């Protein structure tokens, strides 16, 4: 097993868990995703397939394709958290129609929101991809 395989597997596992959680929130708990949630999903869902392709056979070059997707998702998640916590004023919020991006539908343990889960997930995936890139380029 190549040295970077467990790191890539960890990134894939995080992407798969986040995708499963996202689908659970919308399909089982029937929480409608807002516009920013959809943009994050657009970045997240392909990561599961892209990272899996890099696992079998192991190819560290998958970082080239996965990193931009994860970075885009991270940026949207960061913006979503700013909207959610009221840092971005209402007139700049993109969710004017449909579900509001600042709705407090679910908070685990009283403070862990869905946008925060997304931000942490993308941060962890980006960190693992960065570590994989550094190790494979040495």
N, C-alpha and C positions, 0 to 999 in steps of 0.2 A: 504494500500500500504506500503510495507517495506521501511525503511528509505534509503536503498541503491539503490532502484529501479530507481529514477531519475538520479543518477550518471551512472548507467549501461545503461540506455536509452540514455543519452548524448553520451557515448562512442559508442553505436550502431549507433546513428544518425550521428556522425562524420565518422564512417566507411562507412555507406551507402552513405553519401554525397561525400566522397572521391572516392568511387567506381563509383558512377554516373559521377563524374567529369572526372575520368580516361577514362571511356567508351565514354563520350562526346568528349574528346580531340581526341581519336583514331577513333571513328566511325563517328562522325558528322563533326569535323574539319579536319579529315583525317591526323592527325599527327601520324606518325609511332612511336611506342614506341621503345626505345633502349633496350639493354640487361639488364641494371640496372633497367629500368622501369618495365620490365617483372618480375624481381626478387621481386620488391616491390609489384607488383600486386599479386604475389604468396602468399605473406604474408597478403595482405590487403583483398582480396576477401573472403577468408574463415572467416575472422573476422565478416563479416556481419551475416553469419549463426551462428557462435559460440556464439556471443553476443546475438543474437535473442533467441537462445535456453535457455540462462541464464535468459532471461526476463520473459518467460511464462512457468512454474511458476518461480518466482524469485529464483535464486540460485547464491549467491555470490561466490561460488566455481568455477564459470566459469572463474574467474581470472587465475586459474591454467592453463587453456588451451589458453586463449586469450593473456596473457602477453608474453609468448614466441614468438607468431606470431608477435605481435606488436613490440617487442624488435628486432626481426630479421629484420622487415621492417624498423625500425628506424636506425639500423646499416647500412643497404644498402642505405637508404636515406642520411645519414650523409656522407658516402663514395661518393655517387653520387654528392652531393653538392661540395665536395672537388675536384672532377673531373671537374664539371661544371665551377667552379670558378678558375680553373687552378692551384690549390695547388698540385694536384697529377700530376706528369710528364706524358707526352704522352706515354712513353714506358711502364708505369705501368697501363695504362687504359685498361679495359677489352673489350671495344667496338671497336675492330679493324675491324670487318666486319659488314656490314649493317649500320644502323643509328648510328651516333656518339653520345656518351653520353654527349658530351660537346657542341652539336649544340644548338644554341639560336633560337629555333623555335618560342617561344612565351614568352613574358615577360609582365605581367600585371602591369600597372602603371609604366612601365619602369624598374622595378627591381625585381618583384615577378615572379620567374621562376617556372616551373613545379616541378623540384627537391626540391625547397624551400617549395612549397605547400605540397609536400609529407612529408618532414621533420617536418613541423609544425603540420600536421595532425597526424602523428604517435606520436609526442611529446605530443599532447593534449590527445590522446587515452591512452597513457602510464600513463600520470598524473591522468586521471580519474580512470584507473584501480588500480593505487597505492592508491588513496584516498579510493576507494571501499574496497580494501584489508585491509587497516588500520582500517576503520570503522567496518568491519565485524569481525575482529580479536579481537576487544575490548570487 
